[in-house]
Amino acid sequence: MKKIKSVSLETIIARQLKRDKSLKILFDEQKFYLQAAHLISDLRARSGLSQLELAKRAQVKQPLIARLEKGDQRRAPTFDTIYKILKALGYQLALNVTPEKKAA
């Protein structure tokens, strides 16, 4: 019986992203939105605020907070909105950029 070679999901994804540049762009965009979603969700949870309480403090509507925390990029918030939300949580927005890693 022939032994089947096992390949991790991470390896499969990495190969696909290396082959398909447009897929890599979409993947990186989604990754960015999900990282932002987790950050805001974590900060809100640490502050002990509900989505509604945060929305009131930031002067936005609660569904916007829910969409943002889900990483819904179909209606991505502006920097202005993110700034207001972070300020309502007691944080300020700071940008940090790093060069992309080149594929080997």
CNS distance restraints for C-alpha pairs under 8 A (distance, minus, plus):
assign (resid   7 and name CA) (resid  11 and name CA) 6.56 0.50 0.50
assign (resid   7 and name CA) (resid  12 and name CA) 7.06 0.50 0.50
assign (resid   8 and name CA) (resid  12 and name CA) 6.50 0.50 0.50
assign (resid   9 and name CA) (resid  13 and name CA) 6.14 0.50 0.50
assign (resid  10 and name CA) (resid  14 and name CA) 6.03 0.50 0.50
assign (resid  11 and name CA) (resid  15 and name CA) 6.17 0.50 0.50
assign (resid  12 and name CA) (resid  16 and name CA) 6.31 0.50 0.50
assign (resid  13 and name CA) (resid  17 and name CA) 6.11 0.50 0.50
assign (resid  14 and name CA) (resid  18 and name CA) 6.13 0.50 0.50
assign (resid  15 and name CA) (resid  19 and name CA) 6.31 0.50 0.50
assign (resid  16 and name CA) (resid  20 and name CA) 6.02 0.50 0.50
assign (resid  16 and name CA) (resid  23 and name CA) 7.92 0.50 0.50
assign (resid  17 and name CA) (resid  21 and name CA) 6.45 0.50 0.50
assign (resid  17 and name CA) (resid  23 and name CA) 6.10 0.50 0.50
assign (resid  17 and name CA) (resid  24 and name CA) 4.89 0.50 0.50
assign (resid  18 and name CA) (resid  24 and name CA) 7.35 0.50 0.50
assign (resid  18 and name CA) (resid 103 and name CA) 7.74 0.50 0.50
assign (resid  20 and name CA) (resid  24 and name CA) 6.38 0.50 0.50
assign (resid  21 and name CA) (resid  25 and name CA) 6.35 0.50 0.50
assign (resid  22 and name CA) (resid  26 and name CA) 6.41 0.50 0.50
assign (resid  23 and name CA) (resid  27 and name CA) 5.98 0.50 0.50
assign (resid  24 and name CA) (resid  28 and name CA) 6.01 0.50 0.50
assign (resid  25 and name CA) (resid  29 and name CA) 6.18 0.50 0.50
assign (resid  26 and name CA) (resid  30 and name CA) 6.20 0.50 0.50
assign (resid  27 and name CA) (resid  31 and name CA) 6.10 0.50 0.50
assign (resid  28 and name CA) (resid  32 and name CA) 6.18 0.50 0.50
assign (resid  29 and name CA) (resid  33 and name CA) 6.40 0.50 0.50
assign (resid  30 and name CA) (resid  34 and name CA) 6.13 0.50 0.50
assign (resid  30 and name CA) (resid  71 and name CA) 7.71 0.50 0.50
assign (resid  30 and name CA) (resid  73 and name CA) 7.50 0.50 0.50
assign (resid  31 and name CA) (resid  35 and name CA) 6.11 0.50 0.50
assign (resid  32 and name CA) (resid  36 and name CA) 6.26 0.50 0.50
assign (resid  33 and name CA) (resid  37 and name CA) 6.04 0.50 0.50
assign (resid  33 and name CA) (resid  71 and name CA) 5.06 0.50 0.50
assign (resid  33 and name CA) (resid  72 and name CA) 7.36 0.50 0.50
assign (resid  33 and name CA) (resid  73 and name CA) 6.57 0.50 0.50
assign (resid  34 and name CA) (resid  38 and name CA) 6.10 0.50 0.50
assign (resid  34 and name CA) (resid  70 and name CA) 7.31 0.50 0.50
assign (resid  34 and name CA) (resid  71 and name CA) 4.80 0.50 0.50
assign (resid  35 and name CA) (resid  39 and name CA) 6.12 0.50 0.50
assign (resid  35 and name CA) (resid  71 and name CA) 7.96 0.50 0.50
assign (resid  36 and name CA) (resid  40 and name CA) 6.21 0.50 0.50
assign (resid  36 and name CA) (resid  68 and name CA) 7.98 0.50 0.50
assign (resid  36 and name CA) (resid  69 and name CA) 7.85 0.50 0.50
assign (resid  36 and name CA) (resid  71 and name CA) 7.27 0.50 0.50
assign (resid  37 and name CA) (resid  41 and name CA) 6.01 0.50 0.50
assign (resid  37 and name CA) (resid  68 and name CA) 5.65 0.50 0.50
assign (resid  37 and name CA) (resid  69 and name CA) 4.27 0.50 0.50
assign (resid  37 and name CA) (resid  70 and name CA) 6.02 0.50 0.50
assign (resid  37 and name CA) (resid  71 and name CA) 5.01 0.50 0.50
assign (resid  38 and name CA) (resid  42 and name CA) 5.89 0.50 0.50
assign (resid  38 and name CA) (resid  69 and name CA) 6.47 0.50 0.50
assign (resid  39 and name CA) (resid  43 and name CA) 6.13 0.50 0.50
assign (resid  40 and name CA) (resid  44 and name CA) 6.04 0.50 0.50
assign (resid  40 and name CA) (resid  68 and name CA) 7.98 0.50 0.50
assign (resid  40 and name CA) (resid  69 and name CA) 6.57 0.50 0.50
assign (resid  40 and name CA) (resid  86 and name CA) 7.60 0.50 0.50
assign (resid  41 and name CA) (resid  45 and name CA) 6.14 0.50 0.50
assign (resid  41 and name CA) (resid  69 and name CA) 5.53 0.50 0.50
assign (resid  42 and name CA) (resid  46 and name CA) 6.11 0.50 0.50
assign (resid  43 and name CA) (resid  47 and name CA) 6.20 0.50 0.50
assign (resid  43 and name CA) (resid  89 and name CA) 7.06 0.50 0.50
assign (resid  44 and name CA) (resid  48 and name CA) 6.39 0.50 0.50
assign (resid  44 and name CA) (resid  49 and name CA) 5.74 0.50 0.50
assign (resid  44 and name CA) (resid  50 and name CA) 7.34 0.50 0.50
assign (resid  44 and name CA) (resid  51 and name CA) 7.72 0.50 0.50
assign (resid  44 and name CA) (resid  54 and name CA) 7.40 0.50 0.50
assign (resid  44 and name CA) (resid  89 and name CA) 6.76 0.50 0.50
assign (resid  45 and name CA) (resid  49 and name CA) 6.32 0.50 0.50
assign (resid  45 and name CA) (resid  50 and name CA) 7.67 0.50 0.50
assign (resid  47 and name CA) (resid  89 and name CA) 7.03 0.50 0.50
assign (resid  49 and name CA) (resid  53 and name CA) 5.76 0.50 0.50
assign (resid  49 and name CA) (resid  54 and name CA) 6.05 0.50 0.50
assign (resid  50 and name CA) (resid  54 and name CA) 6.21 0.50 0.50
assign (resid  51 and name CA) (resid  55 and name CA) 6.03 0.50 0.50
assign (resid  51 and name CA) (resid  62 and name CA) 5.89 0.50 0.50
assign (resid  51 and name CA) (resid  65 and name CA) 6.16 0.50 0.50
assign (resid  51 and name CA) (resid  66 and name CA) 6.96 0.50 0.50
assign (resid  52 and name CA) (resid  56 and name CA) 6.22 0.50 0.50
assign (resid  52 and name CA) (resid  61 and name CA) 7.65 0.50 0.50
assign (resid  52 and name CA) (resid  62 and name CA) 5.09 0.50 0.50
assign (resid  53 and name CA) (resid  57 and name CA) 6.29 0.50 0.50
assign (resid  54 and name CA) (resid  58 and name CA) 6.06 0.50 0.50
assign (resid  54 and name CA) (resid  62 and name CA) 7.82 0.50 0.50
assign (resid  54 and name CA) (resid  65 and name CA) 7.88 0.50 0.50
assign (resid  54 and name CA) (resid  85 and name CA) 7.32 0.50 0.50
assign (resid  54 and name CA) (resid  88 and name CA) 6.84 0.50 0.50
assign (resid  54 and name CA) (resid  89 and name CA) 7.45 0.50 0.50
assign (resid  55 and name CA) (resid  59 and name CA) 5.74 0.50 0.50
assign (resid  55 and name CA) (resid  60 and name CA) 4.91 0.50 0.50
assign (resid  55 and name CA) (resid  61 and name CA) 5.43 0.50 0.50
assign (resid  55 and name CA) (resid  62 and name CA) 5.13 0.50 0.50
assign (resid  55 and name CA) (resid  64 and name CA) 7.98 0.50 0.50
assign (resid  55 and name CA) (resid  65 and name CA) 6.58 0.50 0.50
assign (resid  55 and name CA) (resid  85 and name CA) 7.61 0.50 0.50
assign (resid  56 and name CA) (resid  60 and name CA) 6.31 0.50 0.50
assign (resid  56 and name CA) (resid  61 and name CA) 7.25 0.50 0.50
assign (resid  56 and name CA) (resid  62 and name CA) 7.83 0.50 0.50
assign (resid  57 and name CA) (resid  85 and name CA) 7.92 0.50 0.50
assign (resid  57 and name CA) (resid  88 and name CA) 5.57 0.50 0.50
assign (resid  58 and name CA) (resid  84 and name CA) 5.34 0.50 0.50
assign (resid  58 and name CA) (resid  85 and name CA) 5.11 0.50 0.50
assign (resid  58 and name CA) (resid  87 and name CA) 7.51 0.50 0.50
assign (resid  58 and name CA) (resid  88 and name CA) 5.24 0.50 0.50
assign (resid  59 and name CA) (resid  84 and name CA) 7.83 0.50 0.50
assign (resid  60 and name CA) (resid  64 and name CA) 7.03 0.50 0.50
assign (resid  60 and name CA) (resid  65 and name CA) 7.92 0.50 0.50
assign (resid  60 and name CA) (resid  81 and name CA) 7.97 0.50 0.50
assign (resid  61 and name CA) (resid  65 and name CA) 7.07 0.50 0.50
assign (resid  62 and name CA) (resid  66 and name CA) 6.42 0.50 0.50
assign (resid  63 and name CA) (resid  67 and name CA) 6.10 0.50 0.50
assign (resid  64 and name CA) (resid  68 and name CA) 6.03 0.50 0.50
assign (resid  65 and name CA) (resid  69 and name CA) 6.09 0.50 0.50
assign (resid  66 and name CA) (resid  70 and name CA) 6.29 0.50 0.50
assign (resid  67 and name CA) (resid  71 and name CA) 6.39 0.50 0.50
assign (resid  67 and name CA) (resid  72 and name CA) 5.33 0.50 0.50
assign (resid  68 and name CA) (resid  72 and name CA) 5.99 0.50 0.50
assign (resid  68 and name CA) (resid  73 and name CA) 7.93 0.50 0.50
assign (resid  68 and name CA) (resid  76 and name CA) 7.49 0.50 0.50
assign (resid  68 and name CA) (resid  77 and name CA) 7.39 0.50 0.50
assign (resid  72 and name CA) (resid  76 and name CA) 6.83 0.50 0.50
assign (resid  77 and name CA) (resid  81 and name CA) 5.93 0.50 0.50
assign (resid  77 and name CA) (resid  82 and name CA) 6.63 0.50 0.50
assign (resid  78 and name CA) (resid  82 and name CA) 6.40 0.50 0.50
assign (resid  79 and name CA) (resid  83 and name CA) 5.88 0.50 0.50
assign (resid  80 and name CA) (resid  84 and name CA) 6.32 0.50 0.50
assign (resid  81 and name CA) (resid  85 and name CA) 6.25 0.50 0.50
assign (resid  82 and name CA) (resid  86 and name CA) 6.10 0.50 0.50
assign (resid  82 and name CA) (resid  93 and name CA) 7.95 0.50 0.50
assign (resid  83 and name CA) (resid  87 and name CA) 6.02 0.50 0.50
assign (resid  83 and name CA) (resid  92 and name CA) 6.84 0.50 0.50
assign (resid  83 and name CA) (resid  93 and name CA) 6.00 0.50 0.50
assign (resid  84 and name CA) (resid  88 and name CA) 6.11 0.50 0.50
assign (resid  85 and name CA) (resid  89 and name CA) 6.40 0.50 0.50
assign (resid  86 and name CA) (resid  90 and name CA) 6.31 0.50 0.50
assign (resid  86 and name CA) (resid  91 and name CA) 5.00 0.50 0.50
assign (resid  86 and name CA) (resid  92 and name CA) 5.87 0.50 0.50
assign (resid  86 and name CA) (resid  93 and name CA) 6.85 0.50 0.50
assign (resid  87 and name CA) (resid  91 and name CA) 5.02 0.50 0.50
assign (resid  87 and name CA) (resid  92 and name CA) 5.66 0.50 0.50
